[in-house]
Amino acid sequence: MAKAGDKYILWLSDLSKKDINLAGGKGANLGEMYNAKFPVPQAFVVTTKAFNHFLKQAKIEDEIKTILHKINVDDTSGLSSKAEEIRKLITESKMPKDLEDEIRESYDHFNIDLSQMKDSPGALSILKSAREPIFVSVRSSATAEDLGDASFAGQQESFINVKGNADLMEKIKRVFASIFTARSIFYRKKKGFEGLVPIAAVVQKMINSDKSGVMFSKNPVNGKNEILIESVWGQGEGIVSGKIKPDQHVLSSELEVLSEEISEKKLAVVRTAGGQTKTVELVPERSKERVLRTYELKQLAEYALKLEEHYKNPQDIEFSIEDDSLYILQTRPITTIKERGKAQEIDGRILTAGMAASPGVASGVVKIVKSMEDLKKIKEGDVLVTKMTNPDMVVSMQKAAAIVTSEGGVTAHAAIVSREMGIPAIVGAQDALDVLDDRMEITVDGNSGKVFAGKAENRSVEIRPIVTTKTKIKVMVDLPKFAERAAKTEADGIGLVRLEGLIAMGGKHPLGYKSDGELGKYKEMLKTGLKQIAEKFIGKPIWVRSSDIRSDEYSNLEGAPKDKENNPMLGDHGIRFSLRHPEILKAELNAIKELSETGHKFGVMFPQIISVDEIKKTREIFKEVGCEGKVKFGIMVETPAAAILIKDLCQEGLDFISFGTNDLTQYTLAIDRGNDDVQYIYDEMNWAVLKQLSRVIRECKSQGVETSICGQAGSKKEMVEFLVKQGIDSISVNADVAREISKVVLGLEEGEVPKEEEKPKEKVNEEPETEELEEDESEQGDEEYYKDKLGKKEETEEPEEDEEEQELEEIINEDFDDELSTPEGKKEDIFT
């Protein structure tokens, strides 16, 4: 709808939902609603074109791109300092005169009917000079904000009760700068938005709210088709920030009030006569009074349904009421509705309760957070307990197993982010900080809003069947007691059985069986456990990993070695241990072979492979035991050596390979995955890891070797997307996410590519030469460029036809293999 020309300002009447690139998500949606006759206060948008013009005229664009390109978002202190550096560049720069003049002109036009003044310029001049400047809000409107698949709730700043030209210019610059807060940069990068993301500023007539709130046209907590409305006295900043626990109402689609909870709203955010924003205490009678009347609830619910119908998606809507007039301030798609099964009740002693804000159940140790300094004590798996989270806590929130707050409602930004992260959360548990202490072990039930003492019972997630996909979906099972639960997924088989689980149940180390001359008992113990697992997956393939016990593990088992290695991760375990103790390996293979002779479909894979010679020796034992032709022969690709030598390894007659991404990542990046101090750089999606996965899959496909993954990364959607595009044959996941991952795979197979993935494709077409990337390094570096190329589905069966990709691979693939290997896989002296 918009015809921008060279203008930097557009009014709502000029905009529609199609103008996101120009007006940002918030601005475009406001224009859409305004033209659809919803009650939206008048506003104009300082466009993304104006933002880019500002950066260029201030001569800070290139400097910002350089700083962005160097940021590591997992380095919290570095991220914060770089973000502050960028924001300072913007706020200390002067607004270009042409842009400032246009903003001033638009601000002067508020409350004036320009259509009636076009023939009376003198009257217009008198009105503009005579009237008092009005209060406005200045709100961020980013192009990557308020999209259906990426809610950036609360990541940019907004300001209310702004008055006068000088104040307005300052706030617009601060909105421009807010696209570069630490939390905003972190959130965008984690959601896949790289480089410079433009932002617009919405300047809107300020409503002096008597009451305000947020509503959802579909309940985001339980996914039901019901309208959820939260409200407070005064302006809406109190509810969004979580300072005030709001009234909560649930209405049916027939506008019937199904339930309501009237909270004690001790505070209200108001505007004083002088224009200051002030938080005031309410008298007890007012604080306990119901904010919205029944007719207002029904009027709001009706607008919610109309907006959902208009946008064809459930909506998250902000509203305000002044002098009995209702206004819609903002709408955006709900991004956090999750499919849920029937919640199971938990038994235990209830410590506190609040509002269920994000579904799921998790147990962990309490860590009380009273200041930003306290965030340092949050470790993986802890339960974060605080007065109210804020967007600056998002880095620490992702580490938490669950979140409990004493204030806020389910529409607070922190609750939205928790749902996006999939972290169980309870908000508004008013006595949480009084009854919970550091180091207490608790269970948080995000389905019911209750907190239990200790590890509560019956906390498992409901297991549901997978959907049918071309890429096989398998599960990982270590113990017989979990086999029945895993079988409920109706998965295509088991992609990983670790023998260590059965060994631990037996209470005796393999070396203990060997030293006592009881390897027969070892075999029978394994056979019994594997049989119980296999009986739940009759007719489906079951891949078992031969034992892989490090010296720092299972030290309490009978017969375990007493000496600890200095570096057990790189020590005597995996296939090197098995070949040094062939009697133990034979016992394991015999257990598998005997079960296969009863009709079960077993495969065995060998861990920590680093050479062709290891495969040759293992194959000899495999044949000697009688597994050949009865059990499939595979390996774990979890060392860089195996990835580099994959061409030679496949030529040894492998039936399948399975990626062990946990170890492959730690070995490739030189990071101990068990060391908390370096977890901030442990990332399976690192390009060095993805590069190996892509090459291995390509080589295996060319030699007819089946490919799979059994590391924890297989349960991550971004890794699944990458692997499916490479053509992997199967993915092994935990049972509780099998259905969810299968649906992701189905969507990818049917061509449902996330919107943000379309941008790199255009980038590839526009800039096919890597040299050109240096001119715009903040947008995308060589690594990202090739990552996107390898992320695309192959259009032919012979990747050699893609000349650029062949050029990338030739050093580490054909040329490298040819120089290092003879047809027998033996090394030559390449230095002669």
N, C-alpha and C positions, 0 to 999 in steps of 0.2 A: 504494500500500500504506500509506503513512504517513498517520496522522491526527494532525496536529500540534497542533491546538487553539491554545492560547496558549503552548505549550512552546517553549523555545529550544534544547533538547537532544534529540537522537534517537539511539538505539543502532542498530547495524547491523541487528539483527533487525527493526527498524521500517521499513527502507528497501528500495527496489528501484531498478532503472535508470530508472524513471519519475519519480523524485524529484529530478531534476537542479536544478529551480528552487529546491528547498528545501535540498538537501545539496551542490549543486555536482556536477560531473562525477565527481570522484574519490570523494566520499562515496557518491553513488548507485551507482557501480560496485562499491565495496566491499560495500555492502549487498546488492546483487544476487548477488555471488559468495558471500558469507557464507550467504545463504539457499539457494543452490544447492549447498551443502556443499563448496565449495572451501576449502582450508586457509588461512583468512584470520585474522590475529590480531584479537582483540576490540578494538572501538573505539567511541567515540561521536562525534557530529558537532555542533559548535556551528553552528547553521543560518544561512542567509541572513536569516531572520527575526530572529535575534539580532544579526546585523551591522547591519540597518536600525534595530533598536531601539537599539543602541549609538550610531549616528550621531545619531538623534533626541534621545535623552536627553542626549547630550553637546553638543547644539545646534551641530553642525558640518556638518550635511548641506547646507544652503543655501550655506554658504561654499565647500564642496568643489565643488558644482555650478557655482558662478560661476567658480571658478578653472579647472575643466575646460573650460568653454565658451570661454575665452580662449586656450587652448593651441594653438599651431601646432606640430605634431609634427615638421615639417621644420626648425624652428629648434632645433638641438640644445641650445644653452646655455639658452635660454628654457624648453624642455621640462624639462630637468634641475632648474632652480631651482623651477619650479612644482610638479613632482612631489615634490621634497623638502619644500616648504611644506605640501602636503597630508598627507604621511606624518607630519610633525611634529605637525600638528593631532590626528591619531589617537593616536599613541603617548603624547602628553602629556595626553590626556583620561582621566578616571577611568572605570573599568568600572562600569556601573549595578549597584547592590547586588543587585537581584533576579536579574540575569543572573550576577553573580559567585557568588551563593549556589548557583545551579543547577549551574554548572560545578564548584564545589567538591564538591557532593554526588555528581555523576557520577564525578569523579576518585576519590573515596573508595570507590566501588563496584567498582573494578577488582579482579579476583581473588576476588570474593565471589559465591557463588551465591545471588542474591536470592530465588529461588523457594523455597529451603529455609529462608530466614530470615524469611519474612513473618509467621510466627506467633511469632517470638522476637526482638522488637525489642531486648531487653536484650543478647542475644548479638551482634546486628548492631552495636550501639553499642560493645561491648567490642572486637570485631574491628577496627572502623574506627579506634578510638583507639590500639590496641596495635600495629598493623602499620606497617612502614616505608613511606613513599610510594614508588611504583614509578617506574621510568623510562618515559617515553612519548615519542613523536614528535608534533609538531604540524605538520600539512601543509596547505597551501592547497588549496582546492577551489572553483574559480570556476565560475559557471554558464556561462561562455563557454569553458570549458576542456575538453579531452578529448572534443570533439565530432567527429563523423565528417568534417566539412568545415573544421574550424578547430582545429588543434592549437596550443595555447599553451604548448608545452613549455618549462619553465624560466622562465616569465615572472613567477611569483609565488614567494615564499619558503617554505621548509619548514625545520623545526628538529628535530634529533634529540637524544636523551639529556636530555630536559627532566625535572626532578624538583622536586616541591614546589609548593604553591599559588601562591606569589608568582612563581616562575619561569614557571609555566603561564600565569598571567594576562598577564604581559609578552609571552610568545611568541604568544599568541592575538591580542593587539593588533597585534603586528608582522606577523602573517599578514594581518590586516585591512588594515593599511597597505600591504602589498606589492602589492595590486591597483593601487596608484598609483605604482609605480616608473616611471622614464622609459621603460625598455624595454617594460614592460607596457602603458603608455598608447600608446606608438608602435605596438606590434604589434597591439593591439586596433583602433586606428583604421585601420591599413592593411588589416585584415581586415574592416572595415566595421562594427565594434561601436562605437557612439557612446554618450555619456552615462555614467551611473552603472551599472556592472556589479557586481551583488552577489557576495559571496564567503562561503564557509563555511570552517570550520577542522575538520580531522579530527584528533582526539586518539586515538592508537592505542598499545596496549601495545608497548613497544620490544623488538625482537628483537636480542639481542646476537650479531650475525652472525659465524659462522666464515668464511663465504663468501657471496657475493651476486652479482647480475648482472641483466641485461636480456635478454629474448628476444622474437623476432618470430615469429608463426605463419606468416608469409609473408615471404620475403626482400625487404626494402624497397629494396635496391640494384639487384637485377637483375629483380625481379618474379616470380621463379620460385616454384613451390609447394614450398618447402623451409623448414625451421625454422632460424633463425639464433639462436645463443645466445652471449652474451659474459659472462665471469665474472672476478671478482677475489677476492683474499683480503680478509676483513674486511667492512666495511659498504659499501653501494652508492654512497655519495656520490662516491667516487673515480672510478667508471666514468662516472657521469652528468656530472660536471664536466669530465671529460676529463683529469684529473691522471694517471690510470694507464692504460697501454695494456693492454687485457684479453686473455685467451685468447679465441679465436674458434672456434666449432664450427658446422658445417652438417650438418643431419640431413635425411633424406628423410621423406616422410609415412608411410613404413613403419618409421620410427625407426632407420634405418641411418645410421651416421656416414659422411658423404660426404667431408668434409675437416675439418681442424682446424689452427690455428696457435697454438702455445703461445708467448706473449710473455714478456719479462723484466719482471716486475711488481716494480719496485724499492721501491714504497711500499704501505702498507695503511692504511686509516682504521679505527681501533679505538676502543672505549670503555674507559677506565681504571676501576679499582675505585672511584674517587671520582666517576665519572660524566662526566668530561671526554672530549670527542671529540678524538682525537689522531692525527696522521699519523706513522707510524713507518716506519723503513727496514727492509727485510727482508734477511736474510742471503742470499748468492748462491744457495745450494742451494734455499731456500724460494722465492725470486723466480722461478726457472726451472722450478719444479715445476708440473705440471698441476693446476688448481684442482678441477675436477669429475671424479668417477669416471664410468665409462661408464654404470653403472646410474642415476646421478643425471641424466646427460644425457637418457637415455631417459624417465625419470620426468618431467622438466621438459618435454620435447617432447610427451609425452602430454597433460600439462595444457594446453600451448599449443593443441593441436588441439581439445581439449574446450572451451576458452574460445572459440575461433573458431566452433565449431559452436553454442555457446550464444548468442553474440552475432550470429551470421550475418554476421560481418565479420572480416577479418584483425586480429589484436590485437598491441599493443605491451605487454609484461608485465614488471613488476619482481618479482624473487623474492629470497628469503633462506633460508639454511640455518643452523640452530643445533643442535648436538648431534645431527646426522643427521636432524633434523626439518625438512621443507621447508615454507615459507610463501609464499603469493602476497600481495604487498604492494599491487599496483596493476595495473589493466589499462585500456587505452583503445584506440580504433580507430587503425590505422595510417593516417596522412593523406598519406603521401609515396610510395606505390607508383606508379611511372610506367610507361606502356607504352613499350617500347623495341624497336627493331629490332636486327638483328645489328650488333654493333659492328665498325667497320673498324679494322684494324691500322694503327698509325702508325710510320713509319720515322724514325729519328733517334737521336742519342746520348742515352742515359738518364743523367740526373743524380742522381736519387733515386727511391725508390718507397715506397709505404705501402699502406694499405687504401683501396680504392675506396669512397668514402662517398656521393658524389652523381654520377650519370651525366652524360656530356657531355664535350666537348672545347673548350678555349679557350686562346688565346694572349694574352700581355700582358707588361708590364714588372713585375718583382718590386718589391714594397715590403715591407720587413721591419718588423714591428710588435712591439716589445718592451715597450711601455707604452701606456696609453690616450692619452697625448700624441701618440704616433706615428700614431694613426688619422687625424690631420688631413692627412697626406700622401697618403692614399688618394684617387685620382681615378677617374673612370669608366674602366673597362677595364683597371685594374691587377690584378695577381695578389697577393692578400693572403697573406703568409707569416708565420706566428707559431708560438709554442710550442703554444698551444691557444686557440681563440676562446672567448668566453663570451657569454652573452645580452646583455651591455651593448654588444657590438660590432655588434649587428644593423643599426644605422643605416649603418655603414660597410660591412658585408658586402654590402649590396644594391648598392653601387657597383662591387664587384669583379667581374672577369670570371671569376675562379676563386679557390679557397682551398686552401692547403696548410698542414698543421700537423705538428709533430714529435711530438705526443702525441695520446692519445685514441683512441677506437674509433668504429665506425659507429653506435653507439647513444648517443653523447654528444649533448647537446641541440644543440650547434652543428652537428653533422652533419645532424640532423633539420631544422633551420632552413635549411641549405643546400639540401637536397632540396626543401623547400617553395618556396624562391626560384628553383629551377631553375639553381643555380650549380654548375658542376663542382667537386668537392671531393675531396681526398685527405687522410686523417688518419693519424697514426702514422708519418710519414716521418721516422725518428729523426735522420737527419743533415741534414735540410732546412736548418736554420739555419747549418750549417757549409759546405755546398756552394753555397747560393744567396746572392746578394748583391743589394743595391739596384741598380736600373737594368739588371739582366740581363733579356733577353727569353727567355721560356720558354713551353712548351706543356704544359698540364695535361690529362691524359687521365683523367677521372673514371670511365671504364669499366674501365680496367685497373689504376688506382692508380699510374701511372708519370708522371714529370715529364721532359720532353725539352728539350734545348737548342734555342733559337731557335724559329722557326715550323716545326713539323713538317708533313710532307706527309700527304695522304689524311685530312684531319681533318673532312671534310664529314659532316653528319648525313644519314642515310638518308631519302630522300624517298618518301613513301607517298601513294596516292590519297586524295582527299577522300571523305567520305560525301555522299550525295545530300541536299540541303536545298532548301527553298523559296527562301530567300535565297541568291542566287548568290554563290559563292566564287571570286574571281579572284586572280591573282598579279601581282606587280610584276617586270618584267624590263627591264633597261637595256642589256644587252650580249648579242650573239648567242651567246657561249660559255656563257652560263647558261640559254639558252632551253630546251635539251634537258632539263636538270635540272628546270627549272620545269614542263615539260610532263608530267613523271612524276606530278605531282599530279592530273592529269586535271581541272584546274580549268575553270571555265565561261568562261574567257577571260583576257585581260590587262587589268587595270584601270589600269595606268600604265606607259608607256614614256617615260623622260626622254631627250630628244635629246642632252643634255649628255654622256652616256656615249659615244655614237657620235662626237660632235664631238671629245672628248678623244682618242679612238682615232685620229682623223684628223690630230691634231696642229696644226690650224689653226683660228683663231677665225673665226666668221662674218663679222666685219668685215674679216678678212684676205682671205677669198674675194671680198668686195665690192670692196675697194680694188684687188685684182688683176684685177678683171673676170672672175672664175671662179665665179660663182654656179651655173653649169651643173654644175661639178665638185662643188660643195656639195650640189646636189640629188642627183646620182648617188651620192655617198658615203652620204647618208642613206638613199636608196632601197635600196642594197645591204645595209646593216645591217638595215633594217626588214624586208626580204624574208627574210633568214636567220632572223629572229625569227618572222615570220608563218608560215613553212613548218612550224614546230613546233606551230602552233595553227590549222591549217586548219579553216575553217568556224566558228571562234569569234571573238567580237568582240575587237578590239585597240584600246585607247584610247591615243593618243599625245599628249603635252603638247608644245605648241610651245616653242621654246627659251626658257630662263629663266636667263641667265648674269649674275651680279652682277660688279661691277668688281673685287671682291677674290677672284674665283675664276678659275682657268685662266689666270693672268697669264703663264704660260710658253708659252702657245700662240702660234704665229706669227700676227702681226697683231693681237694683243690690245692693248687700250688701255693706255697707260703711266700715265695719271693715275688715282689712286685716290680714290674719293669718301669724304667724311668719314663718311657713314652709308650704306654700300652696301645694307644691308637695305631701306632706304627710298628707294633710288636708281633709276637708269635700267635697269630690267630687267623681264622679263615682257612683258605686252601693250603697255605704254607704249613699250618699246624696239622691239617689232615694228612698231608703227604709225609710229614715227619712221624705220624702215628697212623699208618694205613690200616691197622687192625680196628681202630675206632671208626674210620670212614667205612670200612667194609661192613661193620655192624649196622651202621645207619643205612647203607645202601641195601643190605639184606632185608631190613624191616620194610623198606619201601617196595622192594621187588616182590616180596611175599604177598603184600597187600595187592599189588598190581595183578598178580596171578589169580586173584579172586574176582577180578573184573573192574576194579577201580582204575581210573585214568590218572596216573601219577607222572609228574616230571620232577627232576631234581636239578637244582642250580647251585653252582659252587661260587662262594664269595671271595672277594679280594684278589681276583685274577690279575696278574701283571705280565704274563708271558705265554707264548705258544707252548713252550716246554711244559708248563703246568697243566695245560689241557691235555697234552699227549700222555703224561703220566697218569692223570686222573682217568682218562678214557681207558687205559689199560686195566685199572682196578675196576672200573665200571663194567668192562667186558668180562673180567675174571669172575666177578660176583654173579654174572648172568643177567644183568639189567638190559643189555643191548637188545633192541627190538621190543622190549616190554615197558620200558620207562624212557621218557623223553630226556634228552641231555641238553642242559642249558647252563648259562653262566650269569653272574651278576656283573653288570657294567657299573662299577662304583669307584674305579680308580682311573686317573687320567691315562695311565698306561694302557688299560683295556680299551679306552675310547680311541687312543691313537692307533693301536694295533688291530682295530676291529676287522679290517679287511682280512688280515692273516688269521685271526681267530675264527672268523666265519668259515674259512676254508678248511677248518678242522672238522667240519660236519656238525655244527651246532644246530639244534632244533629250535632254540629260542634264546633270547637274552632278556634280562629285566634290569631296568635302571634302579640302582640304589642311590637316590639323589641325596640322602643325608650325608653319606660318606663322600660321594663324588663332589659335593659342594665343599666340604671341609678340606679335602685333599687339594682341590683345584685352587681354592682361595687361601690355603694355608691358615685355616681358622679352626680352632678346637671347638666343635659344636657343643661341648659340655662346659665351656668356660663362659660364665655370664658376662665377663668384662668385654668380650669381643662379639657378643650376639648382635650388636647394632650393625655390624657389617656382614653378618651371615645371611646370605640371600640366595636361594635356589634359582631365582630369576636373574642372577648376574649373567651378563652376556657370555662370559667365559664358560659357564656351565651350559647355557642354552646352545651355544655353538657346538659343543660336543654331542649333545642330545640329537641335534639336527643331523649332524654328519653320520652318527651311528645308525640312526633310523634309515637314512638314505642307503648306506652300504648294506645293511641287513635286507632291505627290500630288494636290492639288486641281486642278492644271493639266496633269496627265499627263506630267510631266517625270521621267525616271528618275533615281534618286539612288544615289550610291556614296561610298566613302571610299578614299583612297589614301595617307593619312598613316601614319606608323609606329604611331599609336594604334590603327589597325585590327587590329593583331596583339595587342592587350591585351584580355584576357577581359572586364574590367569595362566597357571601351568597347564591345566587341561586344555585351554584354548590353544596354547602354543603347540602341544603335542598332537592334538587332533589335526591341526593344519599341516603338521609334518607327516601325517599318515600313520601314526602309531596303531598297532593292532588291538591292544587292550590297555586298560587302566585299572589298577588295583587301589581300592580306597577302604576307609573304615566303614563299617556297616551303617552307622548313623547318618552318613552323608551320601550313601550310594544312590538313593533316589534323586537327590538334588543334583549330584554330578551327572547322572544319566540324562537328566533334563537339559543340563547345560550342553552336554555332548550332542543330544538330539537337535537342539537349536542351532549349533554350529554346523552339523551335517545338513541341516535344511537351509543353511545360508543366512542365519540370523546373526550378522556381524555387528557388534557394538558400534555405535556411531563414532566414537573416538578413534576406531580402527580405520575409518575411511580416510582420515586426514593423511596418515603416512603414505597411503597408496597414491594420493595426489602428489605428495612430495616426491615420491619415486619417479613418477612420470614427468614431473616438471624439472627435476634435477638429477638426471641419471648418472652424472659424473661425480665421484667422491670429492674431487678438487673443489667443486662449486659449493660444497657444504661448508667449507671454511669461511665463506662470506657471510654465513648466517648460523654460526655455530651454536647459538643459544636455542635455535629452533630444533635442531636435530644434528647429532654428530654422526661420524661414520658408523659407530656401534649401533645406534638406533636405526640408521638407514638400512643396514644389512639385516638387523633384527626384524624389521618390518618386512623385508623381502622374504626372509625365511619363514616369517609368520603367515604368509599367504599360502593358500592351497595350491598344490602343484597342478598345472593345467595339462601336463603331459607326463608320460611315464619315464621320460628320459630327461633328467634335469640338466644334462649337458647342453641342451638347446638354449638355455638361459646363459648367455655369454658372461654377463656380469657376475652371476652367482658362481659360474665355473672358475672365473678369475679369482674370486675370493677363496674358493676351496682348494685350488690346485696346489698351493704350498703345503697345506696340512693333509691333503688327500693323496691324489695320484702321484705327484712328484715326490712327496715325502715318503710314501709307501715304496715307490720304485727304488729310491735311493737307499732305503734302510733294509729292504727285505728282498731275499731271493724267492723263487716260487715255493721253496720249502719253509719260508718264514724265518730264515737264518740271517743274522746281521752281517753286513759287509763293512769293510773299512772304507768309509766314504771320504776319508781325508787323503787318500793316495791318488 
